[in-house]
Structure formats: C-alpha cells, structure tokens
Amino acid sequence: MSGTSTTPQIPDAFFAEIPKVDIHCHLYGTIREATLKDFVRETGAPMSEASVAEFYVRGEKPKGVLHAFRFMEEFIFGSTDRLYRLTMECLEDLASENVQYTELFWNSTGTLAHHPHLTFAQTQAAITRAMEDAQATLGINAMLIHAIDRQASVEDAVTLMERVLAHRDDRAIGLGIDYLETGHPPEGFWKAYQMAREAGLKTTAHAGEFGCHWRNVETSLDLLQVDRLDHCYTMLENETLLQSCIERGMIVTVVPTNSYYMRTLDQSEWAEKHPIRQMARKGLKIHPNTDDPTFHNVSPNLVWKMMHDAFGYTVDDLHGFMLNGLEGAWIDDATRAQMTSDFTIGFDAAVVKHGLITA
C-alpha cells in the first residue's frame, strides 16, 4: 500500500476488520475460563474455581501459563471429547475476530503420559476433526503443529516424531518446540527435527523467548534448520545473527504479550524497551500473534492494536506484517497468492473506510 498515514489514533473497528492469520498459537492456551471450570467439575480435578480463575489474571506474580498447561495435561485432557470441544471453541474465537487461517501448536507428550488409555491417533484425530468441522461451519482453515516438550527428554521428542510419522494427518504439517526454554537448549532435539525435515514437514522453534542467550536462535537456524522462528527477541543482541536472519528473509512470529518482558520490564518503560519495538525497524520480517490468548488476556484484534498503540508501528507497517504472516504460513503457493490478493483488498477497504489515507 501507499499513501497511508501515521495518524496516532486508529479506531478499534479497523483492527477488527482487517483479515488475519495467527500462526503462533498454543491450543491449550486458548481454553475459555468457563470451559476449564466445566472440565474441572466434569473430571473432579483437584482445583477450586477460584484457583482456576487465577490462571486468567495477569499482573504481579500471576500463576504461570506453564503451570496451567501441566495441570490440564495431568487432569483435564484425558478425553477426546474435551479435546474436540477445546479446538472448536478456539476456532470459534479466532474466526470471530477475522482470523481466516491459523496454525495451532499442540504438545501431546505430557497428555499421553498421564492418560495411557488414550492413543496418539485418537487424540490427534479429535483435534483435526474439529478443524475440519470448523472450516465447514465457520470458514476458518486450521492446521496443526506438533510441538516438542523441551522439558521432557530428547527421546520423548523422537517418540513424538515416530508417532507423527506413523499416523500422518493432512492437517499436521509441522514440528515446533516450546515450553520452558531456560536450561533446555534446542541442540538436544536435532534428531526429531531431522526426522521432520526428511518426512517433508515444516519446522519452527521457540528461541530467545525467556531472555535466553541468542545462541539458541543461532542453533535453531543452523543446526535444526528451521523454516520459521518464534519469539527470538535476544537475536537483537548479536548483529551478525540479526543480519543473517534478515538476509535469509526469515519470518519471525512475535508476541506482544510475551510473559518474560511483561514480568521483567517496568510498565512505565515496557513499550519503549520491548525488543518488538526494534525488530521490524532493524529489518526483520515479523508477524504478531496471540500465543496463549485466554491466559494472556488478549485476542487477535488486540494484538494488532498493540503493535500500533504500544510499539508505534504505522498502518503501512501493519500491512507489511500481514503480508509477512502470509509469507510465513505453511500454505501452498496458489493459496498464498489468492489469500494475499484477498487480504490486501480487505485491508485496503478497512483503510479507506476509516479514513487512514493521506491526500
């Protein structure tokens, strides 16, 4: 686009109307508070409703998202029906904010370890069946990224890939790695990544998320040979690495509500010192995403609003981020071309409607 303004005030309706993809979103991190309370009652899980509510509060010393994930792995997702409902509600919420395509991370290792009566095939099928139904009824297209639990063993990661390859699903298109990065560097998981690449799956990796050394980003690029990167904020600390990512045209998914910087930066300086403010300005191709939307008290519309309001990116920048998301999405070239055309038309229409074009 050309001719868009840098007007400081953009109406909320603009962010609601622009078409979006969300390619960095964790399925368990989308669960509605009411749904989790339902599941706690249904399973008799050892947690009060007040304790469940604490998962959804962000502020000083909140209950961490990983704590919520571990609780759900152990007590909640021992049922394919609950996985199906979770996925359908996730896609309902994303579709309601004009997300037209999404890639959802799912960590199965802990869930299956706690619920041996379930098989990988059963649980994967519950999720992808919901994706099929959501596309038919809501129009949102969803794909699955199997995610390595980096706090489990490297052999668990290989087992995950063995399961993925034994039960191929057209919607399971990639491999990622997440959960606590500190003390769990990416190099130990090279075998699982090699298996994924050789099988034709796409790959990405959470790195540089928790203020960890930029070497984790470098390892993800050069050893794991990922197609995309997640977070990677500490990349800014190494100019050579930064330039390498720029030269490769690497798409980096970023999360404005990343817990580490919410926790470690004072609110008075958070927006100025957050690495996201500098990443695109230094030439990186970034794309904003929700990560764990219900636990972060965020939504797709709010994520895009934060990129403008908190980090000062212009309407033109937002248009570029939208195109970055389409470039980084794991879709075929024909679909990408069609979506790029459709998204540009939708974005431009919203710009015109809200008077964001200069003379």
C-alpha positions, -999 to +999 in steps of 0.1 A: +000+000+000+010+036-003-003+069+010-013+056+044-010+080+073+008+077+106-022+090+125-018+082+162-055+073+166-068+043+148-103+031+157-108-003+172-131-013+143-101-011+119-083-039+138-114-059+139-120-056+102-085-064+088-081-101+077-056-120+098-036-152+102-024-165+135+005-189+131+018-189+167-010-200+190-009-228+215-041-249+216-041-253+254-036-216+258-069-208+241-092-225+266-120-203+279-122-198+316-158-211+317-148-242+297-119-250+320-142-247+350-166-271+333-139-296+327-127-293+363-162-301+375-166-329+350-133-346+359-132-338+396-097-323+391-082-311+424-086-274+419-111-248+430-129-224+407-111-196+424-077-212+416-088-217+380-096-180+378-061-172+389-048-186+356-066-158+338-052-130+358-022-111+345-003-089+370+021-091+398+032-128+403+004-144+383+001-181+380+023-190+351+009-204+318+031-234+320+015-243+354-019-242+337-007-264+309+008-290+332-025-291+352-045-296+321-022-323+308-025-342+340-061-338+349-082-324+321-074-338+286-080-375+293-109-373+269-111-369+231-144-351+236-128-324+256-100-320+231-126-316+204-146-290+223-114-271+231-104-270+195-138-259+182-141-231+208-106-220+200-115-217+163-148-200+170-130-173+190-103-168+163-129-167+135-149-142+154-120-117+150-115-123+113-086-148+116-090-168+084-061-192+088-043-205+118-016-230+128-020-243+163+007-258+184-001-290+204+021-307+229+009-343+232+038-358+252+026-349+287-011-355+280-004-390+267+020-398+296-008-390+321-036-408+301-023-441+288-058-452+279-056-427+250-036-432+218-018-406+198-040-414+168-072-408+189-062-375+203-048-361+170-079-372+152-102-354+178-083-321+171-082-324+134-118-335+132-127-303+150-106-284+125-125-300+096-158-291+112-148-255+119-137-250+084-171-263+072-191-242+096-170-211+103-148-208+072-116-208+092-088-230+079-067-245+107-035-267+107-017-285+134+020-281+146+031-309+168+053-294+195+082-309+214+080-306+251+115-293+257+113-301+294+108-338+286+137-359+273+152-359+239+140-394+234+104-382+241+109-359+212+119-387+189+090-408+202+067-378+193+080-378+157+077-416+154+040-412+164+035-383+139+050-403+111+031-435+120-002-415+120+001-389+092-027-364+090-031-339+062-036-311+088-005-320+108+020-300+087+049-291+110+071-295+141+079-270+167+095-268+202+082-249+232+076-248+269+104-236+293+134-226+273+157-219+302+180-248+308+166-267+277+186-255+247+175-266+212+205-286+201+194-317+221+164-322+198+183-323+165+172-358+158+135-351+159+140-321+136+159-342+112+131-367+111+106-340+105+126-324+076+132-358+060+094-365+061+086-332+044+072-314+074+078-278+081+097-267+112+099-238+136+113-233+171+107-211+201+140-195+209+152-164+227+118-162+244+127-160+281+157-137+278+179-167+270+211-164+251+209-156+214+228-188+207+195-206+210+183-187+179+215-194+160+213-231+169+177-232+157+187-217+124+219-235+116+215-269+134+178-275+134+175-257+100+140-243+108+118-228+082+105-201+106+113-187+141+092-179+171+099-151+196+137-147+191+139-114+209+175-118+221+186-120+184+190-082+187+220-088+209+241-102+181+244-081+149+258-109+128+230-132+137+205-104+131+218-097+097+219-134+088+182-137+096+174-106+076+194-118+046+176-152+047+142-134+048+133-154+079+098-148+092+098-143+130+065-147+148+063-123+178+040-120+208+033-085+222+021-101+255+052-123+260+053-131+297+090-126+302+090-089+292+057-082+309+073-095+341+108-080+338+102-046+324+085-019+344+052-008+329+065+028+326+092+016+301+078-016+288+067-004+254+099+016+248+123-012+258+105-043+244+125-058+216+095-059+193+097-021+190+131-025+173+127-058+154+109-046+123+127-012+123+160-032+120+147-050+090+134-083+104+102-097+089+080-100+119+043-111+123+023-105+155+004-135+171-017-143+202+004-172+217-019-181+247-047-157+242-071-165+270-043-168+296-027-136+283-060-117+283-055-109+246-072-115+213-061-112+177-077-077+174-059-065+205-025-080+194-027-059+162-038-029+181-008-032+205+016-032+175+003+002+167-005+017+201+023+002+222+051-001+197+043+028+173+041+009+141+022+026+113-007+014+091+019+007+064+039-014+088+008-033+098+001-041+061+037-054+058+032-076+089+000-090+074+020-100+042+048-114+064+022-137+080+010-150+046+046-155+035+054-174+066+023-195+067+027-231+056+003-230+027+008-238-010+018-211-034-016-209-051-034-205-018-008-179-007-013-159-039-051-160-035-050-151+002-025-123-005-049-108-030-080-112-008-062-099+023-049-068+005-084-060-007-098-064+028-070-044+044-073-016+018-111-014+023-106-010+060-081+018+055-104+036+032-134+031+054-117+046+084-101+075+066-065+064+071-053+076+037-035+109+033-040+132+004 
